[in-house]
């Protein structure tokens, strides 16, 4: 599972073959087919496994005990730190693995597309909960937290994609200020100290 995720994230889903996956994982092709019917089935399982690990981090990051704007700031910091580490490891900025594979397969691999959509919807719920709490605190004036979360997610993922295209992780430094601006954070001092 790690092999397929790395190969499709650092390269592409379309150019990654079962032979590549087996070579990277150090397994024989027969072993692959013993557990998985296809590359798509493996990719869906790998994304789900990766998501469960990420979800534990997000549960902590977006805990209701953490002030809502701090949650959003931590999410942005996490993205920057993670992308920085991956850039050092692989020699270029990788962006969001879900968007990378999702953009590539959305018209070809139905189950993989559905898995990507489901995970992105879950991630958006974390953001929406922080926005709802920020509205309740009077920090943000979003009339529709769900719509605001979709807008924030689009901005967040857009910056990750720009960072990948430009191969420049510093693009992600614009993430938190941009999100706070989009949300109309009422107290600029609060946003600055988050």
C-alpha positions as CSV (number, residue, x, y, z in Angstrom):
1,X,0.0,0.0,0.0
2,X,2.8,2.4,0.8
3,X,4.4,1.6,-2.5
4,X,1.3,2.4,-4.6
5,X,0.7,5.7,-2.7
6,X,4.3,6.8,-3.2
7,X,4.4,5.9,-6.8
8,X,1.1,7.6,-7.8
9,X,1.8,10.7,-5.6
10,X,5.4,11.2,-6.9
11,X,4.5,10.3,-10.4
12,X,1.0,9.5,-11.6
13,X,-1.6,6.8,-11.4
14,X,-1.6,6.2,-15.1
15,X,2.1,5.6,-15.4
16,X,2.3,3.4,-12.3
17,X,2.1,-0.2,-13.3
18,X,1.5,-3.3,-11.2
19,X,5.1,-4.3,-12.1
20,X,6.3,-0.9,-10.7
21,X,4.3,-1.5,-7.5
22,X,5.6,-5.0,-7.0
23,X,9.2,-3.9,-7.6
24,X,8.9,-1.0,-5.2
25,X,7.2,-3.2,-2.5
26,X,9.6,-6.1,-3.1
27,X,6.8,-8.6,-3.8
28,X,6.0,-11.0,-6.7
29,X,3.2,-10.3,-9.1
30,X,1.4,-13.5,-8.0
31,X,1.4,-12.2,-4.4
32,X,-0.1,-8.9,-5.6
33,X,-3.0,-10.7,-7.3
34,X,-3.5,-12.9,-4.3
35,X,-4.6,-9.9,-2.3
36,X,-5.8,-7.4,-4.9
37,X,-7.8,-7.8,-8.1
38,X,-6.4,-4.6,-9.7
39,X,-4.3,-1.5,-9.2
40,X,-7.5,0.4,-8.6
41,X,-8.6,-1.9,-5.7
42,X,-5.1,-1.5,-4.2
43,X,-5.2,2.3,-4.5
44,X,-8.6,2.5,-2.8
45,X,-7.4,0.3,0.1
46,X,-4.1,2.3,0.3
47,X,-6.0,5.6,0.4
48,X,-8.3,4.3,3.1
49,X,-5.4,3.1,5.2
50,X,-3.6,6.4,4.8
51,X,-6.8,8.3,5.6
52,X,-7.2,6.5,8.9
53,X,-3.7,7.5,10.0
54,X,-4.3,11.1,9.0
55,X,-7.7,11.1,10.6
56,X,-6.1,10.5,14.0
57,X,-3.9,13.5,13.5
58,X,-6.8,15.6,12.5
59,X,-8.9,14.5,15.5
60,X,-6.2,15.9,17.7
61,X,-5.6,19.0,15.6
62,X,-9.3,19.9,15.4
63,X,-10.2,19.0,19.0
64,X,-13.1,21.0,20.4
65,X,-10.8,22.0,23.3
66,X,-8.6,23.9,20.8
67,X,-9.8,27.4,19.9
68,X,-11.2,27.3,16.3
69,X,-8.8,29.8,14.7
70,X,-5.9,27.9,16.3
71,X,-7.3,24.7,14.7
72,X,-7.2,26.3,11.3
73,X,-3.8,27.7,11.8
74,X,-2.5,24.3,12.9
75,X,-4.0,22.7,9.8
76,X,-2.1,25.2,7.7
77,X,1.1,24.8,9.6
78,X,0.8,21.0,9.3
79,X,0.4,21.3,5.5
80,X,3.5,23.5,5.3
81,X,5.6,21.3,7.5
82,X,4.5,18.0,5.8
83,X,5.0,19.4,2.3
84,X,8.5,20.7,3.3
85,X,9.5,17.3,4.6
86,X,8.2,15.5,1.5
87,X,10.0,18.1,-0.7
88,X,13.3,17.3,1.0
89,X,12.6,13.5,0.8
90,X,11.5,13.4,-2.9
91,X,13.3,16.5,-4.4
92,X,10.1,18.3,-5.3
93,X,6.8,19.6,-3.8
94,X,4.2,16.9,-4.1
95,X,1.0,18.8,-3.2
96,X,-2.2,16.9,-2.1
97,X,-2.1,13.2,-3.0
98,X,-5.9,13.2,-3.1
99,X,-6.1,16.0,-5.6
100,X,-3.2,14.5,-7.6
101,X,-4.9,11.2,-8.1
102,X,-8.4,12.6,-8.1
103,X,-7.8,14.9,-11.0
104,X,-6.2,12.1,-13.0
105,X,-8.8,9.4,-12.5
106,X,-12.1,11.2,-11.9
107,X,-13.5,10.1,-15.3
108,X,-11.9,6.7,-15.4
109,X,-11.9,4.9,-12.1
110,X,-15.3,5.1,-10.4
111,X,-14.4,3.5,-7.1
112,X,-11.2,5.4,-6.7
113,X,-13.0,8.7,-7.5
114,X,-15.6,7.9,-4.9
115,X,-12.9,7.1,-2.3
116,X,-11.2,10.4,-3.0
117,X,-14.5,12.3,-2.8
118,X,-15.4,10.6,0.5
119,X,-12.1,11.5,2.2
120,X,-12.2,15.1,1.0
121,X,-15.7,15.4,2.3
122,X,-14.5,14.2,5.7
123,X,-11.6,16.6,5.7
124,X,-14.0,19.4,4.8
125,X,-16.1,18.5,7.9
126,X,-13.2,19.2,10.2
127,X,-12.8,22.7,8.6
128,X,-16.6,23.3,8.8
129,X,-16.6,22.4,12.6
130,X,-13.8,25.0,13.2
131,X,-15.7,27.6,11.2
132,X,-19.0,26.9,13.1
133,X,-17.2,27.3,16.4
134,X,-15.4,30.5,15.2
135,X,-18.8,31.9,14.2
136,X,-20.2,30.9,17.7
137,X,-17.2,32.7,19.3
138,X,-17.8,35.8,17.2
139,X,-14.4,35.5,15.5
140,X,-15.9,34.9,12.0
141,X,-19.1,36.2,10.4
142,X,-19.7,33.4,8.0
143,X,-23.5,33.1,7.4
144,X,-23.1,29.5,6.0
145,X,-20.3,27.6,7.6
146,X,-20.7,24.7,5.2
147,X,-20.3,27.0,2.2
148,X,-17.4,28.8,3.9
149,X,-15.7,25.4,4.5
150,X,-16.0,24.5,0.8
151,X,-14.4,27.9,-0.1
152,X,-11.6,27.4,2.4
153,X,-11.0,23.8,1.2
154,X,-10.8,25.1,-2.4
155,X,-8.3,27.7,-1.5
156,X,-6.3,25.3,0.6
157,X,-6.2,22.6,-2.1
158,X,-5.5,25.3,-4.7
159,X,-2.4,26.5,-2.9
160,X,-1.2,22.9,-2.5
161,X,-1.6,22.5,-6.3
162,X,0.2,25.7,-7.0
163,X,3.0,24.7,-4.7
164,X,3.3,21.4,-6.7
165,X,3.2,23.1,-10.1
166,X,5.7,25.8,-9.0
167,X,7.8,23.4,-7.0
168,X,7.8,26.0,-4.3
169,X,6.7,25.1,-0.7
170,X,6.8,28.8,0.3
171,X,3.6,29.3,-1.6
172,X,2.0,27.6,1.4
173,X,2.9,30.5,3.7
174,X,-0.1,32.3,2.2
175,X,-2.4,29.6,3.4
176,X,-3.4,30.8,6.9
177,X,-3.6,34.6,6.1
178,X,-5.6,33.8,3.0
179,X,-8.0,31.5,4.9
180,X,-8.5,34.1,7.6
181,X,-9.1,36.8,5.0
182,X,-11.6,34.6,3.2
183,X,-13.4,34.0,6.4
184,X,-13.4,37.7,7.3
185,X,-11.7,37.1,10.7
186,X,-13.1,40.0,12.7
187,X,-10.2,40.6,15.0
188,X,-6.9,41.0,13.1
189,X,-5.0,40.8,16.4
190,X,-6.5,37.4,17.1
191,X,-5.6,36.1,13.7
192,X,-2.0,37.5,14.0
193,X,-1.5,35.7,17.3
194,X,-2.9,32.4,16.3
